[in-house]
Amino acid sequence: MNRGVGAHDTDFARGQDETVARAWNTVRTHLRESAGARLFDQWLKPIALVAGTDPDTVRLALPSAFMTNWVRNHYGDRLLQEFRALLPGVRSVTIETGIAAATPVLKLAPAPEPVAAPATEPVVIAERPTLDPRFTFDRFVVDASNRVAFNAAKALAEPGVPRFSPLFLHSGTGQGKSHLMHAIAAAYLVAVPEAKVLMMSAERFMFDFVQALRNRDTHSFKLRLRSADLLLVDDLQFIAGKDSTQEEFFHTINEVMGAGKRLVISADRCPQGLDGVEARIMSRLSCGLVADIKTPDLALRRAVLERKLLDMPGAKVPGEVLDLLAARITASIRDLEGALNRVVAYAQLTGVEVDLEFAVATLGDVLRGAERRVTIDEIQKAVSAHFELKPVDLVSARRAVVVARPRQIAMYLAKRLTTRSLPEIGRKFGGRDHSTVIHAVRRIEELRDTDREIDTAVRVLLRELEG
């Protein structure tokens, strides 16, 4: 009788092991599909399923303590969820280092190769971002206007426990935000090669989320982003007014920050100036380090051109041409580099030597356009500095005359110095109506005829902004 009971127990245990083994094959397939071949082969494929005596516990083992800790930290919860979905009786998953000689290891069939996803599958976000090799820390020209942002970016790319997170970078278009984001990702991957790094624009975040909703697969979307060791999201202003996207974005950054991971966000203005973005998102982003990149001055623009020339072997551009470009193209580093590229390319294609006359002839339209290419962000910064206000005051709801009059001057300058429409100008000033902009322009025009202080302030600001 006793032998019968023992045989029954052995058969039962064997059946349990086979059930767990089949479940483990399914779990491995899911992991391979979601993690990708590179990460799976490096970290998850070496996992061995160990025969156990407790039916409520699944035992997994890895060959080294380092791999064990990594899998525990990055996939411990996921493994438990996957097993519970297949075997509701499972209460825990243990991940151990090494396997005793006497402990049997369950042999499994090899995980099936991934099948190409049909066209209706949601977009898969790459684990390793496509980085621009030009955008590294050693190619970023530093001065007082961007030193805080540069040093903060380097600090966040260092391995170990991050000193702060999130890092919020803001500046006008073409001032170096994207350069620093690529540099952070590249440096962190060098320091921590096994790290999962995701970089996307806010627009891409929105698109992928909508696709996940349509395909009823938001779980994969959430898991992919929230498991990132470093998540970088560019141009946050593009999710303004998108309520469902903002809801998911809030939960994503909460999970990333709560797990002590690295988060980098960029936008064209500070968190408090992001109209149409929920207050709770702005609050979470403000609790890290907020660093702005100011409009580059003449010295920095000249240094950027010198650095750019180092990447153009054989190109000969005289100093007077560099001086011209640095003096006339002031709004954007990107535009400045583009102008230099154009001059060098035209010279090489025509076989003509670069001089001042050639540069003016080649860049006539660019130089003429640059004379009035002032951005609203620059206007807001200049006006707030002149009247000793914070830039956020100009987009706030405050109606006190000490804020309202400078705001009207800024709107007047935006209408005069930019090609933005009245509704666009209104949106940049806290989402105000175009009629408010019209009133501001007319009011400042009237005051310039009757109020010497207002007229003087406008003249000073015009000289400063038009360079």
LINSUL-V464258 format. One record per residue. RES is the residue in one letter. OMEGA is omega in radians with two decimals (999 if undefined). Layout:
BEGIN
[[RES,OMEGA] [RES,OMEGA]]
END
This chain:
BEGIN
[[M,-3.13] [N,3.14] [R,3.12] [G,3.13] [V,-3.14] [G,3.12] [A,3.12] [H,3.14] [D,-3.14] [T,3.12] [D,-3.13] [F,3.13] [A,3.14] [R,3.11] [G,3.10] [Q,3.14] [D,-3.13] [E,3.10] [T,3.12] [V,3.14] [A,3.10] [R,3.10] [A,-3.13] [W,3.06] [N,3.12] [T,3.14] [V,3.13] [R,3.10] [T,3.12] [H,-3.12] [L,-3.12] [R,-3.12] [E,-3.07] [S,-3.07] [A,-3.07] [G,-3.01] [A,-3.06] [R,-3.11] [L,-3.13] [F,-3.10] [D,-3.07] [Q,-2.97] [W,-2.98] [L,3.14] [K,-3.14] [P,-3.12] [I,3.10] [A,3.07] [L,-3.07] [V,3.09] [A,-3.11] [G,3.14] [T,-3.11] [D,-3.09] [P,-3.12] [D,-3.02] [T,3.03] [V,-3.12] [R,3.08] [L,-3.10] [A,3.10] [L,-3.02] [P,-3.12] [S,3.13] [A,-3.14] [F,3.12] [M,3.12] [T,-3.13] [N,-3.12] [W,-3.13] [V,3.09] [R,-3.07] [N,-3.02] [H,-3.03] [Y,-3.13] [G,-3.14] [D,-3.12] [R,3.14] [L,3.12] [L,3.13] [Q,-3.11] [E,-3.13] [F,-3.14] [R,3.12] [A,-3.12] [L,-3.11] [L,-3.07] [P,-3.12] [G,-3.12] [V,-3.13] [R,-3.12] [S,3.05] [V,3.11] [T,3.12] [I,-2.99] [E,3.08] [T,3.11] [G,-3.13] [I,3.12] [A,-3.07] [A,-3.09] [A,-3.07] [T,-3.12] [P,3.06] [V,-3.14] [L,3.14] [K,-3.07] [L,3.01] [A,-3.13] [P,3.13] [A,-3.13] [P,3.09] [E,-3.11] [P,3.10] [V,-3.14] [A,-3.09] [A,3.08] [P,-3.06] [A,-3.09] [T,3.14] [E,3.09] [P,-3.14] [V,3.13] [V,3.12] [I,-3.10] [A,3.11] [E,3.09] [R,-3.08] [P,3.02] [T,-3.03] [L,3.06] [D,-3.08] [P,3.11] [R,-3.01] [F,3.10] [T,-3.12] [F,-3.07] [D,3.08] [R,-3.14] [F,-3.11] [V,-2.99] [V,2.92] [D,-3.03] [A,-3.07] [S,-3.07] [N,-3.02] [R,-3.14] [V,3.14] [A,-3.13] [F,-3.13] [N,3.10] [A,3.13] [A,3.13] [K,-3.14] [A,-3.11] [L,-3.13] [A,-3.13] [E,3.12] [P,-3.12] [G,-3.14] [V,-3.12] [P,3.14] [R,3.12] [F,3.04] [S,0.16] [P,2.93] [L,-3.14] [F,3.13] [L,3.08] [H,3.11] [S,3.02] [G,-3.11] [T,3.01] [G,-3.11] [Q,3.06] [G,3.13] [K,-3.10] [S,3.10] [H,-3.11] [L,-3.14] [M,3.08] [H,-3.13] [A,3.10] [I,-3.11] [A,-3.10] [A,-3.11] [A,-3.12] [Y,3.11] [L,3.05] [V,-3.12] [A,-3.10] [V,-3.02] [P,-3.09] [E,-3.07] [A,3.04] [K,-3.07] [V,3.11] [L,3.08] [M,-3.12] [M,3.00] [S,3.08] [A,3.09] [E,3.11] [R,3.07] [F,-3.12] [M,-3.12] [F,-3.12] [D,3.13] [F,3.12] [V,3.10] [Q,3.12] [A,3.10] [L,-3.11] [R,-3.13] [N,-3.14] [R,-3.12] [D,-3.14] [T,-3.14] [H,3.14] [S,3.12] [F,-3.13] [K,-3.08] [L,-3.10] [R,-3.10] [L,-3.03] [R,3.08] [S,-3.12] [A,3.03] [D,3.09] [L,3.14] [L,3.14] [L,-3.13] [V,-3.06] [D,3.03] [D,-3.09] [L,-3.07] [Q,-3.09] [F,3.08] [I,3.12] [A,3.11] [G,3.13] [K,-2.94] [D,-3.08] [S,3.10] [T,3.14] [Q,3.10] [E,3.14] [E,3.12] [F,3.12] [F,-3.13] [H,3.11] [T,-3.11] [I,3.07] [N,-3.13] [E,-3.11] [V,-3.13] [M,3.14] [G,3.12] [A,3.12] [G,-3.13] [K,-3.04] [R,-3.13] [L,3.08] [V,-3.14] [I,3.03] [S,3.11] [A,-3.12] [D,3.06] [R,-3.10] [C,-3.10] [P,-3.10] [Q,-3.13] [G,-3.11] [L,3.13] [D,3.09] [G,3.07] [V,-3.03] [E,-3.11] [A,-3.10] [R,3.06] [I,3.13] [M,-3.14] [S,-3.13] [R,-3.12] [L,-3.12] [S,-3.08] [C,3.06] [G,3.11] [L,3.09] [V,-3.10] [A,3.13] [D,3.04] [I,-3.05] [K,3.10] [T,-3.06] [P,3.08] [D,-3.06] [L,-3.10] [A,3.14] [L,3.14] [R,3.12] [R,3.14] [A,3.11] [V,3.13] [L,3.10] [E,-3.14] [R,3.14] [K,-3.13] [L,3.12] [L,3.13] [D,-3.13] [M,-3.10] [P,3.12] [G,-3.14] [A,3.11] [K,-3.14] [V,-3.11] [P,-3.10] [G,-3.11] [E,3.08] [V,3.08] [L,3.11] [D,3.14] [L,-3.12] [L,-3.11] [A,-3.10] [A,-3.01] [R,-3.12] [I,-2.92] [T,-2.96] [A,-2.96] [S,3.03] [I,3.14] [R,3.10] [D,-3.13] [L,3.11] [E,3.11] [G,3.12] [A,3.11] [L,3.10] [N,-3.10] [R,3.14] [V,-3.11] [V,-3.13] [A,-3.14] [Y,3.13] [A,-3.14] [Q,-3.12] [L,-3.10] [T,-3.11] [G,-3.12] [V,3.11] [E,-3.11] [V,2.96] [D,-3.06] [L,-3.12] [E,3.13] [F,-3.13] [A,3.13] [V,3.13] [A,-3.12] [T,-3.02] [L,-3.08] [G,-3.11] [D,3.14] [V,-3.11] [L,3.10] [R,3.13] [G,-3.10] [A,-3.13] [E,-3.11] [R,-3.10] [R,3.08] [V,-3.12] [T,3.11] [I,3.09] [D,3.11] [E,3.13] [I,-3.14] [Q,3.13] [K,-3.13] [A,-3.13] [V,3.14] [S,3.11] [A,-3.12] [H,-3.10] [F,3.09] [E,3.07] [L,2.98] [K,3.12] [P,-3.13] [V,3.12] [D,-3.08] [L,3.13] [V,-3.11] [S,3.12] [A,-3.11] [R,-3.07] [R,3.09] [A,-3.03] [V,-3.14] [V,3.07] [V,-3.05] [A,-3.12] [R,3.05] [P,3.11] [R,3.11] [Q,3.10] [I,3.13] [A,3.09] [M,3.10] [Y,3.14] [L,3.12] [A,3.11] [K,-3.06] [R,-2.98] [L,-3.13] [T,3.10] [T,-3.13] [R,3.09] [S,3.14] [L,3.09] [P,3.12] [E,3.11] [I,3.13] [G,3.13] [R,-3.14] [K,3.12] [F,3.05] [G,3.10] [G,-3.13] [R,-3.11] [D,-3.13] [H,3.12] [S,3.08] [T,3.11] [V,3.12] [I,3.13] [H,-3.13] [A,-3.13] [V,-3.13] [R,-3.12] [R,-3.13] [I,3.07] [E,3.11] [E,-3.08] [L,3.12] [R,3.11] [D,-3.02] [T,-3.05] [D,-3.08] [R,-3.13] [E,3.12] [I,-3.12] [D,3.12] [T,3.14] [A,-3.14] [V,3.13] [R,3.13] [V,-3.12] [L,3.10] [L,3.12] [R,-3.12] [E,-3.06] [L,-3.13] [E,3.00] [G,999]]
END
